[in-house]
């Protein structure tokens, strides 16, 4: 006749504690109940499991043979319970994120620090991609969610605006324009310009600033990453127009932000799967990003 799980748990606890009293306390049942289960188990298996020696229960050789397997079983159960608690508290898991580089390098680096500090066992995977590839990764479920910059539209995803900020002119802190509060395209074309290709969303948006004034934008250096633009500006190669996200952290040292006369807005957006389903850790990470954005706005950084 086989033993049920509860009977095995009692036998395991009595062997581990060496006492009916301690086993009863650990199992939160009465001592007579433990004794009754032990007797029922011995009757069921057909051989003794314990002998009393010097006032304590000692496992028989047969019980000692069973003990390693009981340890494995109930050690596994304990690990499952611990894992359930960790999942409930979102302290384990994998979060897959696709993000445009400017947000991955700046916003997500700050949010990740806040998120991981109390959750060191959660793993975050961030894939830096162009906007359209971020959307594709979310739609095909290669990423749990994504972060992009407008103005593009994305089908088959749920789009949530995180914040809207103005593009700014970026110059070295010793540049002649550094003392200005605002600059116009007419002033900018007097200096070498570092910018994105017109084929990129940000490049097209910047190009529109000059076209509305009837000016041809002259690009001295064409780049694909905001971090490259910042490095070029620091080196004195020229000026750039960037999103404020590019100037978070170390990128801002030695640089000044100058507002544009005609404000041009860009929105940081969260792309979610159309069904809106994400894991608990993923939802907490999204909340952390939202709180990070609010803090940056309050500090005047965005």
Residue pairs with C-beta under 8 A, 6 or more apart in sequence:
1 44
1 45
2 44
3 11
3 41
3 44
3 45
6 37
7 37
7 40
7 41
7 44
8 70
8 73
8 74
9 27
9 74
10 23
10 27
10 34
10 37
10 38
10 41
11 37
11 38
11 41
11 49
11 63
11 66
11 70
12 67
12 70
12 71
12 73
12 74
13 23
13 26
13 27
14 20
14 23
14 34
14 38
14 50
14 57
15 59
15 63
15 64
15 67
15 70
16 23
17 23
17 26
18 56
18 57
18 58
19 56
19 57
20 31
20 34
20 35
20 38
20 57
21 31
23 34
24 30
24 31
24 33
24 34
27 34
38 49
38 50
41 49
42 48
42 49
42 50
45 62
47 60
47 62
48 60
48 62
49 59
49 60
49 62
49 63
49 66
50 57
50 58
50 59
50 60
50 63
51 57
51 58
51 60
52 58
59 67
83 92
86 92
86 121
87 93
87 280
88 280
90 119
90 122
90 280
90 281
90 284
91 118
91 119
91 121
91 122
92 121
92 122
92 281
93 122
93 123
93 279
93 280
93 281
93 282
94 122
94 123
94 124
94 125
95 122
95 123
95 124
95 125
95 144
95 279
95 281
95 282
95 285
96 125
96 127
96 142
96 143
96 144
97 104
97 108
97 124
97 125
97 126
97 127
97 143
97 144
97 145
97 146
97 147
97 285
98 126
98 127
98 129
98 133
98 134
98 137
98 138
98 142
98 143
98 145
98 146
98 147
99 108
99 126
99 127
99 128
99 129
99 134
99 146
99 147
99 148
100 128
100 129
100 130
100 131
100 134
100 147
100 148
100 149
101 128
101 129
101 225
101 226
101 227
102 149
102 225
102 226
102 243
102 245
102 246
103 147
103 148
103 149
103 245
103 268
104 126
104 128
104 147
105 128
105 226
105 227
106 245
106 246
106 248
106 249
106 251
107 147
107 245
107 248
107 268
107 289
107 292
107 293
107 296
108 126
108 147
108 289
109 249
110 248
110 249
110 292
110 296
111 285
111 288
111 289
111 292
112 124
112 126
114 288
114 291
114 292
115 122
115 124
115 284
115 285
115 288
116 122
116 124
119 281
122 281
124 285
127 137
127 143
129 137
130 200
131 148
131 149
131 152
131 201
132 152
134 143
134 146
134 147
134 148
134 271
135 146
135 148
135 152
135 154
135 157
135 271
136 142
137 143
137 146
138 144
138 145
138 146
138 157
138 271
138 272
138 273
139 155
139 156
139 157
139 273
139 274
141 273
144 273
144 278
144 279
144 282
145 270
145 271
145 272
145 273
145 278
145 282
145 286
146 157
146 270
146 271
147 162
147 268
147 269
147 270
147 271
147 289
148 154
148 268
148 269
148 271
149 201
149 202
149 243
149 245
149 266
149 267
149 268
149 269
150 201
150 266
150 267
150 268
150 269
151 201
151 205
151 266
151 267
152 201
153 159
154 271
156 274
157 271
157 272
157 273
157 274
158 271
158 272
158 273
158 274
158 276
159 269
159 270
159 271
159 272
160 269
160 270
160 272
161 267
161 268
161 269
161 270
162 267
162 268
162 269
162 270
162 289
162 290
162 293
163 267
163 268
163 293
163 297
163 302
164 265
164 266
164 267
164 268
165 243
165 244
165 245
165 265
165 266
165 267
165 268
165 302
166 244
166 259
166 260
166 263
166 264
166 265
166 266
167 205
167 206
167 209
167 241
167 242
167 243
167 260
167 263
167 264
167 265
167 266
168 241
168 242
168 243
168 244
168 247
168 257
168 258
168 259
168 260
169 177
169 183
169 188
169 239
169 240
169 241
169 257
169 258
169 259
169 260
170 229
170 230
170 233
170 239
170 240
170 241
170 242
170 246
170 247
170 255
170 256
170 257
170 258
171 177
171 178
171 233
171 239
171 255
171 256
171 258
172 178
172 233
172 234
172 236
172 254
172 255
172 256
173 254
173 255
173 256
175 239
175 256
177 183
177 187
177 191
177 239
177 258
178 256
178 258
180 187
180 258
181 258
181 259
182 258
182 259
182 260
182 261
183 258
183 259
183 260
183 261
184 213
184 260
184 261
184 262
185 209
185 210
185 213
185 215
185 260
185 261
185 262
186 213
186 215
188 239
188 241
189 210
189 215
189 217
189 218
191 238
191 239
192 220
192 221
192 237
192 238
192 239
193 217
193 218
193 219
193 220
193 238
193 239
193 240
194 219
194 220
194 221
194 222
194 223
194 229
194 232
194 233
194 237
194 238
194 239
194 240
195 203
195 206
195 217
195 219
195 221
195 222
195 223
195 229
195 240
195 241
196 202
196 203
196 206
196 222
196 223
196 224
196 229
197 203
197 222
197 224
198 204
198 207
200 224
202 243
202 266
205 264
205 266
206 217
206 241
206 264
207 217
208 264
209 241
209 260
209 262
209 264
210 216
210 217
211 217
212 262
220 237
220 238
221 232
221 237
221 238
223 229
223 232
226 242
226 243
226 245
226 246
226 251
227 246
227 251
229 240
229 242
229 246
230 240
230 242
230 246
230 247
230 251
230 255
232 238
232 240
233 239
233 240
233 255
234 254
234 255
241 260
243 266
244 257
244 301
244 302
245 268
245 302
247 255
247 257
247 301
248 296
248 301
268 293
270 286
270 289
272 278
278 286
293 302
296 302
